[in-house]
Amino acid sequence: MKGTVVFDSVYGNTKKVAEAIAEQIRADGHSADILNLGESEAKKVEADFMFVGSPTRMGRPTKKAKAFVEGLNPEYWRNRPIVTFDTVGPMSEDEEKRKAWLARVENSAATRMRDQARARGIKVLSDVLHIAVTGFKGPLAPDALDQARDFTHRFVTSLK
């Protein structure tokens, strides 16, 4: 199967998460392409599944990420799963506090992109992936990339 990871990144944190997701897709035996919306024009993406990510900026995705989701072809993506993910911060460095807060995040880039795509009839996984950033510009939380890989592995192995 072929996966594509599409993302926008402001300080490089979302890029690191996208790269970890793509690495895990490949580790699970599939091919993975990466599209950085900050470096290239949004293009037509064709894959069996896709991850779309953005940093959370004032509770929202970046303009480029939002425009990408808005430009998705509903006919093509109606029966191909999409996962949305985001980086959220600044967070506490305390792992338990961070996990509790992330479990309650409702107003974020990932949830908004998920809801935006669903409103257009696109198949989007209910669960979103929130990755903590401990400072305003970073770094990622110590367990962030492992969390991204674990989430990706569970998702990819659930595909038939």
Contacts in CASP RR format, 6 or more apart in sequence:
PFRMAT RR
TARGET T0000
AUTHOR 0000-0000-0000
METHOD contacts of the structure
MODEL  1
MKGTVVFDSVYGNTKKVAEAIAEQIRADGHSADILNLGESEAKKVEADFM
FVGSPTRMGRPTKKAKAFVEGLNPEYWRNRPIVTFDTVGPMSEDEEKRKA
WLARVENSAATRMRDQARARGIKVLSDVLHIAVTGFKGPLAPDALDQARD
FTHRFVTSLK
1 30 0 8 1.000
1 31 0 8 1.000
1 48 0 8 1.000
1 49 0 8 1.000
1 159 0 8 1.000
2 30 0 8 1.000
2 31 0 8 1.000
2 32 0 8 1.000
2 33 0 8 1.000
2 47 0 8 1.000
2 48 0 8 1.000
3 25 0 8 1.000
3 30 0 8 1.000
3 31 0 8 1.000
3 32 0 8 1.000
3 33 0 8 1.000
3 47 0 8 1.000
3 48 0 8 1.000
3 49 0 8 1.000
3 50 0 8 1.000
3 51 0 8 1.000
4 32 0 8 1.000
4 33 0 8 1.000
4 34 0 8 1.000
4 35 0 8 1.000
4 45 0 8 1.000
4 47 0 8 1.000
4 49 0 8 1.000
4 50 0 8 1.000
4 51 0 8 1.000
5 18 0 8 1.000
5 21 0 8 1.000
5 22 0 8 1.000
5 25 0 8 1.000
5 32 0 8 1.000
5 33 0 8 1.000
5 34 0 8 1.000
5 35 0 8 1.000
5 50 0 8 1.000
5 51 0 8 1.000
5 53 0 8 1.000
6 18 0 8 1.000
6 34 0 8 1.000
6 35 0 8 1.000
6 37 0 8 1.000
6 42 0 8 1.000
6 45 0 8 1.000
6 50 0 8 1.000
6 51 0 8 1.000
6 52 0 8 1.000
6 53 0 8 1.000
6 68 0 8 1.000
7 14 0 8 1.000
7 15 0 8 1.000
7 17 0 8 1.000
7 18 0 8 1.000
7 34 0 8 1.000
7 35 0 8 1.000
7 36 0 8 1.000
7 37 0 8 1.000
7 51 0 8 1.000
7 52 0 8 1.000
7 53 0 8 1.000
7 54 0 8 1.000
7 65 0 8 1.000
8 14 0 8 1.000
8 36 0 8 1.000
8 37 0 8 1.000
8 38 0 8 1.000
8 53 0 8 1.000
8 54 0 8 1.000
8 55 0 8 1.000
8 61 0 8 1.000
8 62 0 8 1.000
8 64 0 8 1.000
8 65 0 8 1.000
8 68 0 8 1.000
9 15 0 8 1.000
9 18 0 8 1.000
9 36 0 8 1.000
9 38 0 8 1.000
9 55 0 8 1.000
10 55 0 8 1.000
10 57 0 8 1.000
10 62 0 8 1.000
11 55 0 8 1.000
11 137 0 8 1.000
11 138 0 8 1.000
13 55 0 8 1.000
13 87 0 8 1.000
13 131 0 8 1.000
13 133 0 8 1.000
13 137 0 8 1.000
13 138 0 8 1.000
13 139 0 8 1.000
13 140 0 8 1.000
14 53 0 8 1.000
14 54 0 8 1.000
14 55 0 8 1.000
14 86 0 8 1.000
14 87 0 8 1.000
14 131 0 8 1.000
15 36 0 8 1.000
16 140 0 8 1.000
16 144 0 8 1.000
16 145 0 8 1.000
17 53 0 8 1.000
17 85 0 8 1.000
17 87 0 8 1.000
17 131 0 8 1.000
17 140 0 8 1.000
17 144 0 8 1.000
17 145 0 8 1.000
17 148 0 8 1.000
18 34 0 8 1.000
18 36 0 8 1.000
18 51 0 8 1.000
18 53 0 8 1.000
19 34 0 8 1.000
20 145 0 8 1.000
20 148 0 8 1.000
20 149 0 8 1.000
20 152 0 8 1.000
21 32 0 8 1.000
21 51 0 8 1.000
21 85 0 8 1.000
21 148 0 8 1.000
21 149 0 8 1.000
21 152 0 8 1.000
22 32 0 8 1.000
22 33 0 8 1.000
22 34 0 8 1.000
23 32 0 8 1.000
23 149 0 8 1.000
24 148 0 8 1.000
24 149 0 8 1.000
24 152 0 8 1.000
24 153 0 8 1.000
24 156 0 8 1.000
25 31 0 8 1.000
25 32 0 8 1.000
25 152 0 8 1.000
25 156 0 8 1.000
26 32 0 8 1.000
27 153 0 8 1.000
28 152 0 8 1.000
28 153 0 8 1.000
28 156 0 8 1.000
28 157 0 8 1.000
30 48 0 8 1.000
30 156 0 8 1.000
33 47 0 8 1.000
35 42 0 8 1.000
35 43 0 8 1.000
35 45 0 8 1.000
37 62 0 8 1.000
37 64 0 8 1.000
37 65 0 8 1.000
37 68 0 8 1.000
38 64 0 8 1.000
42 64 0 8 1.000
42 67 0 8 1.000
42 68 0 8 1.000
42 71 0 8 1.000
44 73 0 8 1.000
45 72 0 8 1.000
46 76 0 8 1.000
47 80 0 8 1.000
48 80 0 8 1.000
48 159 0 8 1.000
49 80 0 8 1.000
49 81 0 8 1.000
49 82 0 8 1.000
49 83 0 8 1.000
49 155 0 8 1.000
49 156 0 8 1.000
49 159 0 8 1.000
50 77 0 8 1.000
50 80 0 8 1.000
50 81 0 8 1.000
50 82 0 8 1.000
50 83 0 8 1.000
51 82 0 8 1.000
51 83 0 8 1.000
51 84 0 8 1.000
51 85 0 8 1.000
51 129 0 8 1.000
51 152 0 8 1.000
52 65 0 8 1.000
52 68 0 8 1.000
52 69 0 8 1.000
52 82 0 8 1.000
52 83 0 8 1.000
52 84 0 8 1.000
52 85 0 8 1.000
52 113 0 8 1.000
53 61 0 8 1.000
53 65 0 8 1.000
53 84 0 8 1.000
53 85 0 8 1.000
53 86 0 8 1.000
53 109 0 8 1.000
53 110 0 8 1.000
53 113 0 8 1.000
54 61 0 8 1.000
54 62 0 8 1.000
54 64 0 8 1.000
54 65 0 8 1.000
54 66 0 8 1.000
54 86 0 8 1.000
54 109 0 8 1.000
54 110 0 8 1.000
54 113 0 8 1.000
55 61 0 8 1.000
55 62 0 8 1.000
55 86 0 8 1.000
55 87 0 8 1.000
55 88 0 8 1.000
55 109 0 8 1.000
55 133 0 8 1.000
56 86 0 8 1.000
56 87 0 8 1.000
56 88 0 8 1.000
56 89 0 8 1.000
56 108 0 8 1.000
56 109 0 8 1.000
56 110 0 8 1.000
57 109 0 8 1.000
59 107 0 8 1.000
59 108 0 8 1.000
59 109 0 8 1.000
59 112 0 8 1.000
60 66 0 8 1.000
60 109 0 8 1.000
60 112 0 8 1.000
61 69 0 8 1.000
61 86 0 8 1.000
61 109 0 8 1.000
61 110 0 8 1.000
61 112 0 8 1.000
61 113 0 8 1.000
62 109 0 8 1.000
65 109 0 8 1.000
65 113 0 8 1.000
66 112 0 8 1.000
66 113 0 8 1.000
66 116 0 8 1.000
69 113 0 8 1.000
69 116 0 8 1.000
69 117 0 8 1.000
70 116 0 8 1.000
70 120 0 8 1.000
72 82 0 8 1.000
72 117 0 8 1.000
72 120 0 8 1.000
72 122 0 8 1.000
74 120 0 8 1.000
74 121 0 8 1.000
74 122 0 8 1.000
77 117 0 8 1.000
77 122 0 8 1.000
77 123 0 8 1.000
78 121 0 8 1.000
78 122 0 8 1.000
78 123 0 8 1.000
79 123 0 8 1.000
80 123 0 8 1.000
81 123 0 8 1.000
81 124 0 8 1.000
81 125 0 8 1.000
81 155 0 8 1.000
81 159 0 8 1.000
82 117 0 8 1.000
82 122 0 8 1.000
82 123 0 8 1.000
82 124 0 8 1.000
82 125 0 8 1.000
83 124 0 8 1.000
83 125 0 8 1.000
83 127 0 8 1.000
83 128 0 8 1.000
83 129 0 8 1.000
83 155 0 8 1.000
84 109 0 8 1.000
84 110 0 8 1.000
84 111 0 8 1.000
84 113 0 8 1.000
84 114 0 8 1.000
84 117 0 8 1.000
84 124 0 8 1.000
84 125 0 8 1.000
84 128 0 8 1.000
84 129 0 8 1.000
85 110 0 8 1.000
85 128 0 8 1.000
85 129 0 8 1.000
85 130 0 8 1.000
85 131 0 8 1.000
85 148 0 8 1.000
85 151 0 8 1.000
86 108 0 8 1.000
86 109 0 8 1.000
86 110 0 8 1.000
86 113 0 8 1.000
86 128 0 8 1.000
86 129 0 8 1.000
86 130 0 8 1.000
86 131 0 8 1.000
87 131 0 8 1.000
87 132 0 8 1.000
87 133 0 8 1.000
87 140 0 8 1.000
88 102 0 8 1.000
88 105 0 8 1.000
88 108 0 8 1.000
88 109 0 8 1.000
88 130 0 8 1.000
88 131 0 8 1.000
88 132 0 8 1.000
88 133 0 8 1.000
89 132 0 8 1.000
89 133 0 8 1.000
89 134 0 8 1.000
89 135 0 8 1.000
89 136 0 8 1.000
90 133 0 8 1.000
90 134 0 8 1.000
90 135 0 8 1.000
90 136 0 8 1.000
90 138 0 8 1.000
91 98 0 8 1.000
91 101 0 8 1.000
91 102 0 8 1.000
91 132 0 8 1.000
91 133 0 8 1.000
91 134 0 8 1.000
91 135 0 8 1.000
91 141 0 8 1.000
92 98 0 8 1.000
92 101 0 8 1.000
92 134 0 8 1.000
93 134 0 8 1.000
93 141 0 8 1.000
95 141 0 8 1.000
95 142 0 8 1.000
95 143 0 8 1.000
98 132 0 8 1.000
98 134 0 8 1.000
98 141 0 8 1.000
102 130 0 8 1.000
102 132 0 8 1.000
105 111 0 8 1.000
105 130 0 8 1.000
108 128 0 8 1.000
108 130 0 8 1.000
110 128 0 8 1.000
110 129 0 8 1.000
110 130 0 8 1.000
111 128 0 8 1.000
114 124 0 8 1.000
114 125 0 8 1.000
114 126 0 8 1.000
114 128 0 8 1.000
117 124 0 8 1.000
118 124 0 8 1.000
125 155 0 8 1.000
129 147 0 8 1.000
129 148 0 8 1.000
129 151 0 8 1.000
131 140 0 8 1.000
131 141 0 8 1.000
131 144 0 8 1.000
131 147 0 8 1.000
131 148 0 8 1.000
132 140 0 8 1.000
132 141 0 8 1.000
132 144 0 8 1.000
133 139 0 8 1.000
133 140 0 8 1.000
133 141 0 8 1.000
133 144 0 8 1.000
134 140 0 8 1.000
134 141 0 8 1.000
141 147 0 8 1.000
END
